[in-house]
């Protein structure tokens, strides 16, 4: 009978491996900092319709995780920086976090072997913090990272999940620096902790996760060559000894490779946790540029050509930033922060994009429930000279970032700007009649006032939580394996 048990254990490991080991792929970041959110089940259906099998979350929203159960989508679930102090201070806290945000989404099976059937909800990774070494944080979270990792690793081991769920720490590219990729090194003040981090990652079979944003390099410097940010070749390539770099992404990636090599981990797997291009809110943030960058990125990575320092070895995975626009994000970095999505807030594709996941074009979200097709605009018969304060109030609550310099609605004229601000507030208030009054300066219209690329939005009502059924193939596998276990007993 021991032979049967060994064969059964081997079968279980194969099945678990088929769930947990996947080829490199294009995934997406799913952020939820929005005034109006699609219900999680609608977003999960959007992911499935577009055959996106990997998603990265910034927190452990139970409605989102519940909606992902049984979807076949592999998840990197995030722990916000603000939670690191508590988790680093107590294994009781880390045990509780794992229990509430990992174990509860796992279905137990084969108790004698202490194995688990992980429905593809919680996938391979838990992201511990988000860019905790960012220079602008001035070390605020730095001391919490390693203790938090060690406590969480211990908590995963207690739950018999340490072999399946890997801990990672998404880092911003400002963690390393160099004028040439081959001379890449981590910032001096980070050398000690990064050495500890990569040692931990290596010991536990975890990759190094980094966020790379050529757009921010272009946005932050008038001297940055625009064509170097994209993938069509550059008239300003970077020559580094025998290697020549024609795009910023490859140069940045190899700077990290060189920095890891200096620490003795030059072959460590790398995952791109965030990369993308915004479509609004700044010069160079537009639909054409976003499509060119994202399609060029995908083509570059999936070609498997790699980079000069890692030929034939592209990143394990890339997670596009992001899936949906987030209209309530802070605009402190820039007004573009609310416009990174490849889909608008209501799940509609902004531009053609081939993810090479089975569909040649993005598919829109289905069955989205909108408010009635009506808009609030400035009354053309009224004197609008006193409208400034009303606009200020409307835009302090609603999102008016498309009106900024370089934005898609910046050139629609003064009355158009007023109407856009009024409508943004009106939709956010669920089209309440009083919210379009503005001391008699506003009026409701049933004619879409959108102009060119400037889209006057209509709000959605599809905001309740929910989840879909478990796919039939997972149920069958579980029943078959459980039946075999009973038979062998």
C-alpha positions as CSV (number, residue, x, y, z in Angstrom):
1,X,0.0,0.0,0.0
2,X,2.9,2.3,0.6
3,X,3.6,2.2,-3.2
4,X,0.1,3.4,-3.8
5,X,0.5,6.2,-1.3
6,X,3.7,7.3,-2.9
7,X,2.2,7.3,-6.4
8,X,-0.8,9.2,-5.1
9,X,1.5,11.8,-3.4
10,X,3.4,12.2,-6.7
11,X,0.1,12.8,-8.5
12,X,-1.0,15.4,-6.0
13,X,2.3,17.2,-6.4
14,X,1.9,17.1,-10.2
15,X,-1.6,18.6,-9.9
16,X,-0.4,21.3,-7.5
17,X,2.5,22.0,-9.8
18,X,0.1,22.5,-12.7
19,X,-1.7,25.1,-10.7
20,X,1.3,26.9,-9.3
21,X,4.0,26.8,-12.0
22,X,3.3,28.8,-15.1
23,X,5.4,30.2,-17.9
24,X,6.4,33.8,-18.0
25,X,3.5,36.0,-19.0
26,X,2.0,39.4,-19.1
27,X,0.0,40.3,-16.1
28,X,-1.7,43.4,-14.8
29,X,-1.9,45.5,-11.6
30,X,-5.4,45.9,-10.3
31,X,-5.7,49.0,-8.3
32,X,-8.9,50.1,-6.6
33,X,-8.4,53.7,-5.6
34,X,-11.4,54.9,-7.5
35,X,-14.6,56.9,-6.8
36,X,-16.7,54.4,-8.6
37,X,-15.5,50.8,-8.8
38,X,-16.8,48.0,-11.0
39,X,-17.9,45.1,-8.9
40,X,-15.1,42.6,-8.4
41,X,-16.8,39.8,-10.3
42,X,-17.1,42.2,-13.4
43,X,-13.4,42.9,-13.3
44,X,-12.6,39.2,-12.9
45,X,-14.7,38.4,-15.9
46,X,-12.8,41.2,-17.8
47,X,-9.5,39.5,-16.9
48,X,-10.8,36.1,-18.0
49,X,-12.3,37.5,-21.3
50,X,-8.8,38.9,-22.0
51,X,-7.1,35.7,-20.9
52,X,-5.0,37.5,-18.3
53,X,-3.9,34.9,-15.9
54,X,-1.7,36.9,-13.5
55,X,-2.8,39.9,-11.4
56,X,-1.1,42.0,-8.8
57,X,-3.1,43.6,-5.9
58,X,-2.0,46.3,-3.6
59,X,-3.9,45.1,-0.6
60,X,-5.9,42.1,0.5
61,X,-9.5,43.3,-0.2
62,X,-11.7,40.3,0.8
63,X,-14.3,41.1,-1.9
64,X,-11.6,41.1,-4.6
65,X,-10.0,37.9,-3.3
66,X,-13.3,36.2,-3.0
67,X,-14.2,37.1,-6.6
68,X,-10.9,35.6,-7.7
69,X,-11.5,32.2,-6.1
70,X,-11.7,29.5,-8.8
71,X,-10.9,31.9,-11.6
72,X,-7.7,30.3,-12.6
73,X,-5.9,33.7,-12.2
74,X,-2.7,33.7,-10.2
75,X,-2.5,36.5,-7.6
76,X,0.2,38.5,-6.1
77,X,-1.5,40.0,-3.0
78,X,0.0,43.1,-1.4
79,X,0.6,44.3,2.1
80,X,0.6,48.1,2.3
81,X,3.7,49.8,3.8
82,X,1.6,51.1,6.7
83,X,1.1,47.6,7.9
84,X,4.8,46.7,8.0
85,X,5.5,48.1,11.4
86,X,2.8,46.0,13.1
87,X,3.7,42.8,11.2
88,X,7.4,43.2,11.9
89,X,6.8,43.6,15.6
90,X,4.7,40.5,16.3
91,X,4.3,37.0,14.9
92,X,0.8,37.1,16.3
93,X,0.0,39.9,13.8
94,X,1.7,38.1,11.0
95,X,-0.1,34.8,11.9
96,X,-3.4,36.7,11.8
97,X,-2.7,38.3,8.5
98,X,-1.8,35.0,6.9
99,X,-4.9,33.4,8.4
100,X,-7.2,36.1,7.2
101,X,-5.7,36.8,3.8
102,X,-4.1,33.5,2.6
103,X,-5.3,30.5,4.5
104,X,-9.0,31.4,4.3
105,X,-8.8,31.2,0.5
106,X,-7.2,27.7,0.6
107,X,-9.2,24.5,0.5
108,X,-7.7,21.8,2.6
109,X,-7.1,18.3,1.3
110,X,-5.2,15.1,2.1
111,X,-4.7,15.9,5.8
112,X,-2.3,13.0,6.4
113,X,0.2,14.6,4.2
114,X,-0.5,18.2,5.4
115,X,-0.9,19.2,1.7
116,X,-3.3,21.7,0.3
117,X,-5.2,22.2,-2.9
118,X,-4.7,25.9,-3.7
119,X,-7.5,27.1,-5.9
120,X,-5.8,29.6,-8.1
121,X,-6.7,32.6,-6.1
122,X,-3.8,33.2,-3.8
123,X,-1.0,32.4,-6.2
124,X,2.8,32.3,-5.8
125,X,3.4,35.7,-4.2
126,X,2.7,38.0,-1.3
127,X,4.2,41.4,-1.9
128,X,5.5,42.7,1.4
129,X,5.2,46.5,1.2
130,X,5.2,48.5,-2.0
131,X,8.5,50.3,-2.9
132,X,9.4,50.6,0.9
133,X,12.9,51.8,0.0
134,X,11.7,54.7,-2.2
135,X,14.1,57.6,-1.6
136,X,11.2,60.1,-0.9
137,X,10.2,58.0,2.1
138,X,13.6,58.9,3.8
139,X,13.9,55.4,5.3
140,X,10.5,55.5,7.0
141,X,9.8,51.8,6.3
142,X,13.3,50.5,5.8
143,X,13.8,48.9,9.2
144,X,10.5,47.0,9.1
145,X,11.1,45.1,5.9
146,X,13.3,42.2,7.0
147,X,11.6,41.6,10.4
148,X,8.2,41.6,8.5
149,X,9.5,39.1,6.0
150,X,10.9,36.7,8.7
151,X,7.6,36.8,10.7
152,X,5.5,36.2,7.6
153,X,7.7,33.4,6.4
154,X,7.3,31.8,9.9
155,X,3.5,32.3,9.7
156,X,3.3,30.7,6.2
157,X,5.3,27.7,7.5
158,X,2.9,27.3,10.4
159,X,0.1,27.2,7.9
160,X,2.0,24.7,5.7
161,X,2.0,27.2,2.9
162,X,5.7,28.3,2.8
163,X,6.4,25.9,-0.1
164,X,3.7,27.4,-2.2
165,X,3.4,31.1,-1.4
166,X,6.6,33.1,-1.9
167,X,7.3,36.5,-0.3
168,X,8.6,39.3,-2.4
169,X,9.3,43.1,-1.9
170,X,8.5,45.3,-4.9
171,X,11.3,47.9,-5.2
172,X,11.3,51.1,-7.1
173,X,14.1,51.5,-9.7
174,X,15.5,54.4,-7.6
175,X,16.9,51.7,-5.3
176,X,19.9,51.4,-7.7
177,X,21.8,54.0,-9.8
178,X,24.5,54.4,-12.4
179,X,25.4,56.4,-15.5
180,X,26.0,53.2,-17.4
181,X,24.1,49.8,-16.9
182,X,27.2,47.8,-16.4
183,X,28.2,50.0,-13.4
184,X,24.8,49.6,-11.7
185,X,24.9,49.5,-7.9
186,X,22.3,49.9,-5.1
187,X,22.2,53.2,-3.2
188,X,25.0,53.1,-0.6
189,X,22.5,53.5,2.3
190,X,20.6,50.4,1.0
191,X,23.5,48.0,0.4
192,X,23.2,46.3,3.8
193,X,19.5,45.7,3.8
194,X,19.3,44.9,0.1
195,X,22.0,42.3,0.7
196,X,19.9,40.8,3.4
197,X,16.8,40.9,1.2
198,X,18.3,39.2,-1.8
199,X,19.8,36.5,0.5
200,X,16.3,35.9,1.9
201,X,14.8,35.8,-1.6
202,X,17.4,33.5,-2.9
203,X,17.0,31.1,0.0
204,X,13.3,30.9,-0.4
205,X,13.2,30.7,-4.2
206,X,11.6,34.2,-4.7
207,X,12.4,36.6,-7.5
208,X,13.5,40.2,-7.2
209,X,10.5,42.5,-8.1
210,X,11.2,45.9,-9.5
211,X,9.0,48.7,-10.9
212,X,10.4,50.4,-14.0
213,X,8.9,53.6,-15.4
214,X,10.6,55.2,-18.5
215,X,7.6,57.6,-18.6
216,X,8.7,59.1,-15.3
217,X,12.3,59.6,-16.6
218,X,10.9,61.5,-19.6
219,X,8.4,63.4,-17.4
220,X,11.1,64.4,-14.9
221,X,13.8,65.6,-17.3
222,X,13.7,67.9,-20.3
223,X,17.1,66.4,-21.3
224,X,15.8,62.8,-21.5
225,X,15.6,61.7,-25.2
226,X,11.9,61.0,-26.0
227,X,12.6,58.2,-28.5
228,X,14.8,56.4,-25.9
229,X,11.7,55.9,-23.7
230,X,10.1,53.7,-26.5
231,X,11.1,50.6,-28.4
232,X,11.4,51.7,-32.0
233,X,15.0,52.5,-31.7
234,X,16.7,55.8,-30.6
235,X,18.9,58.4,-32.2
236,X,20.5,58.7,-28.7
237,X,21.5,55.2,-27.8
238,X,23.6,54.5,-24.7
239,X,26.9,52.8,-25.5
240,X,28.3,50.8,-22.6
241,X,31.5,49.1,-23.7
242,X,30.6,46.4,-26.2
243,X,26.9,46.9,-25.4
244,X,24.5,49.4,-27.0
245,X,21.1,50.3,-25.5
246,X,18.4,51.6,-27.7
247,X,15.6,51.9,-25.0
248,X,15.4,52.9,-21.4
249,X,13.7,49.7,-20.2
250,X,16.6,47.5,-21.3
251,X,19.1,49.9,-19.8
252,X,17.3,50.1,-16.5
253,X,16.9,46.3,-16.3
254,X,20.6,45.7,-16.9
255,X,21.5,48.3,-14.3
256,X,19.6,46.1,-11.8
257,X,21.3,43.0,-13.1
258,X,24.7,44.6,-12.6
259,X,23.7,45.8,-9.1
260,X,22.6,42.2,-8.2
261,X,25.8,40.8,-9.6
262,X,27.9,43.1,-7.4
263,X,26.1,41.4,-4.4
264,X,26.8,37.9,-5.8
265,X,23.3,37.3,-7.1
266,X,23.7,38.1,-10.8
267,X,21.4,35.2,-11.9
268,X,18.5,36.0,-9.5
269,X,15.2,35.9,-11.4
270,X,13.6,39.3,-11.9
271,X,9.9,40.1,-12.2
272,X,8.7,43.6,-13.4
273,X,6.1,44.5,-10.8
274,X,4.9,47.7,-12.5
275,X,5.5,49.1,-15.9
276,X,3.3,51.2,-18.2
277,X,2.4,54.6,-19.7
278,X,-0.4,57.0,-18.7
279,X,-2.9,58.2,-21.3
280,X,-3.8,61.7,-19.8
281,X,-2.9,64.4,-17.4
282,X,0.5,65.5,-18.9
283,X,2.5,66.2,-22.0
284,X,3.4,62.8,-23.6
285,X,0.7,61.1,-21.6
286,X,-1.8,60.3,-24.4
287,X,-3.4,57.3,-26.1
288,X,-0.9,57.2,-29.0
289,X,2.2,57.2,-26.7
290,X,0.6,54.7,-24.3
291,X,-0.2,52.2,-27.0
292,X,3.3,52.6,-28.6
293,X,5.0,52.0,-25.3
294,X,2.9,49.1,-24.0
295,X,2.9,47.3,-27.3
296,X,6.6,47.8,-27.8
297,X,7.3,46.6,-24.3
298,X,5.2,43.4,-24.8
299,X,6.8,42.7,-28.1
300,X,10.3,43.3,-26.6
301,X,9.8,41.0,-23.6
302,X,7.9,38.2,-25.4
303,X,10.5,38.1,-28.1
304,X,12.7,36.3,-25.6
305,X,15.8,38.2,-26.9
306,X,16.6,39.4,-23.4
307,X,19.1,42.2,-22.8
308,X,22.8,42.6,-23.3
309,X,23.6,41.4,-19.8
310,X,21.0,38.7,-19.9
311,X,20.7,37.6,-23.5
312,X,17.8,35.2,-24.2
313,X,16.6,35.7,-20.6
314,X,13.8,38.3,-20.3
315,X,12.0,39.1,-17.0
316,X,10.1,36.1,-15.6
317,X,6.9,38.1,-15.8
318,X,5.8,41.7,-16.4
319,X,2.8,43.3,-14.7
320,X,1.4,46.2,-16.7
321,X,0.4,49.3,-14.7
322,X,-2.4,49.2,-14.8
323,X,-5.6,47.5,-15.5
324,X,-8.1,50.3,-14.8
325,X,-7.9,54.1,-14.3
326,X,-8.0,55.1,-10.6
327,X,-9.8,58.4,-10.4
328,X,-9.2,58.9,-6.6
329,X,-5.4,58.5,-6.5
330,X,-3.2,61.3,-5.2
331,X,-2.0,63.7,-7.9
332,X,1.0,64.6,-5.9
333,X,3.4,62.9,-8.4
334,X,1.4,64.4,-11.3
335,X,-2.1,64.6,-12.7
336,X,-1.2,61.5,-14.9
337,X,-1.5,59.3,-11.8
338,X,-5.2,58.8,-12.4
339,X,-4.8,57.6,-16.0
340,X,-2.5,54.6,-16.1
341,X,-5.2,52.1,-17.1
342,X,-5.2,50.1,-20.4
343,X,-9.0,50.2,-19.6
344,X,-11.0,53.3,-18.5
345,X,-12.6,53.1,-15.0
346,X,-15.7,51.4,-16.5
347,X,-13.7,48.6,-18.2
348,X,-13.7,49.9,-21.7
349,X,-10.4,49.5,-23.7
350,X,-8.7,52.8,-24.4
351,X,-6.7,51.6,-27.4
352,X,-5.9,48.5,-29.4
353,X,-3.4,46.3,-27.6
354,X,-2.2,42.7,-28.3
355,X,-1.2,41.0,-25.1
356,X,-0.5,37.8,-27.1
357,X,-2.7,35.8,-24.7
358,X,-5.1,34.6,-27.3
359,X,-6.9,37.7,-28.3
360,X,-5.5,40.2,-30.8
361,X,-7.4,43.1,-29.3
362,X,-8.6,43.9,-25.8
363,X,-12.1,43.0,-25.0
364,X,-14.4,45.4,-23.0
365,X,-16.1,44.7,-19.7
366,X,-19.5,43.2,-20.2
367,X,-22.8,44.1,-18.6
368,X,-21.6,47.2,-17.0
369,X,-24.5,49.1,-15.4
370,X,-24.4,52.8,-16.1
371,X,-26.3,55.7,-14.7
372,X,-28.8,57.2,-17.3
373,X,-27.2,58.9,-20.3
374,X,-27.3,62.5,-19.2
375,X,-24.7,65.1,-18.3
376,X,-24.4,68.3,-16.4
377,X,-23.1,71.3,-18.4
378,X,-22.8,75.0,-18.0
379,X,-26.0,76.8,-19.0
380,X,-25.1,78.8,-22.1
381,X,-27.7,81.5,-21.3
382,X,-26.1,82.4,-18.0
383,X,-23.3,84.8,-17.1
384,X,-20.5,82.5,-16.0
385,X,-18.2,85.2,-14.6
386,X,-18.7,84.0,-11.0
387,X,-18.1,80.3,-11.7
388,X,-14.6,80.1,-10.4
389,X,-15.5,79.0,-6.9
390,X,-18.0,76.5,-8.1
391,X,-15.3,74.9,-10.3
392,X,-12.9,74.8,-7.4
393,X,-15.4,73.0,-5.2
394,X,-16.4,70.6,-8.0
395,X,-12.8,69.7,-8.8
396,X,-11.8,69.4,-5.2
397,X,-14.2,66.5,-4.9
398,X,-14.3,65.0,-8.4
399,X,-11.5,64.2,-10.9
400,X,-10.7,67.1,-13.2
401,X,-7.1,66.1,-14.1
402,X,-7.9,65.9,-17.9
403,X,-8.3,69.7,-17.8
404,X,-4.6,70.2,-16.9
405,X,-1.9,71.3,-19.3
406,X,-1.3,68.4,-21.7
407,X,-4.6,66.8,-20.7
408,X,-7.2,65.6,-23.3
409,X,-9.7,68.2,-22.2
410,X,-7.4,71.1,-21.9
411,X,-8.2,72.7,-25.3
412,X,-12.0,72.5,-25.3
413,X,-12.4,76.1,-24.2
414,X,-13.4,77.9,-21.0
415,X,-17.1,76.9,-21.2
416,X,-16.1,73.4,-22.0
417,X,-13.8,73.3,-19.0
418,X,-16.6,74.5,-16.8
419,X,-19.0,71.9,-18.2
420,X,-16.4,69.1,-17.6
421,X,-16.0,70.1,-14.0
422,X,-19.7,70.3,-13.4
423,X,-20.3,66.9,-15.0
424,X,-17.6,65.2,-13.1
425,X,-19.1,66.3,-9.8
426,X,-22.7,65.5,-11.0
427,X,-21.8,61.9,-12.0
428,X,-19.9,61.4,-8.7
429,X,-23.1,62.5,-6.9
430,X,-25.1,59.8,-8.7
431,X,-26.7,62.5,-10.9
432,X,-28.6,64.0,-8.0
433,X,-30.5,66.9,-9.5
434,X,-29.2,69.4,-6.8
435,X,-25.6,68.5,-7.7
436,X,-26.1,70.2,-11.1
437,X,-27.4,73.5,-9.8
438,X,-24.3,75.5,-9.0
439,X,-26.4,78.5,-8.1
440,X,-28.3,78.1,-11.4
441,X,-25.2,78.0,-13.6
442,X,-25.6,74.3,-14.5
443,X,-28.2,72.4,-16.5
444,X,-28.8,68.8,-17.4
445,X,-28.5,67.7,-21.0
446,X,-29.2,64.5,-22.8
447,X,-26.8,65.3,-25.6
448,X,-23.3,63.9,-25.1
449,X,-21.0,66.9,-24.8
450,X,-17.8,64.9,-25.4
451,X,-15.4,66.5,-27.9
452,X,-12.7,64.5,-29.7
453,X,-10.6,62.7,-27.2
454,X,-12.2,64.6,-24.3
455,X,-14.8,62.2,-23.0
456,X,-17.5,63.4,-20.6
457,X,-18.1,60.4,-18.4
458,X,-21.3,58.8,-17.2
459,X,-21.1,57.1,-13.8
460,X,-21.6,53.4,-13.2
461,X,-23.8,51.8,-10.7
462,X,-22.2,48.4,-11.0
463,X,-20.3,48.6,-7.7
464,X,-21.5,45.8,-5.5
465,X,-19.2,42.9,-4.6
466,X,-19.6,39.4,-5.9
467,X,-17.9,36.3,-7.2
468,X,-18.2,33.7,-9.9
469,X,-18.5,30.0,-9.6
470,X,-15.5,27.7,-9.3
471,X,-14.5,26.3,-12.8
472,X,-15.7,22.8,-13.4
473,X,-12.2,21.4,-14.1
474,X,-11.0,22.4,-10.6
475,X,-14.0,20.7,-8.9
476,X,-13.5,17.5,-11.0
477,X,-9.8,17.4,-10.1
478,X,-10.5,17.8,-6.4
479,X,-13.3,15.1,-6.4
480,X,-11.1,12.7,-8.4
481,X,-8.1,13.1,-6.1
482,X,-10.2,12.9,-2.9
483,X,-11.9,9.7,-4.3
484,X,-8.5,8.1,-4.9
485,X,-7.4,9.0,-1.4
486,X,-10.5,7.3,0.1
487,X,-10.0,4.3,-2.1
488,X,-6.3,3.9,-1.1
489,X,-7.3,4.2,2.6
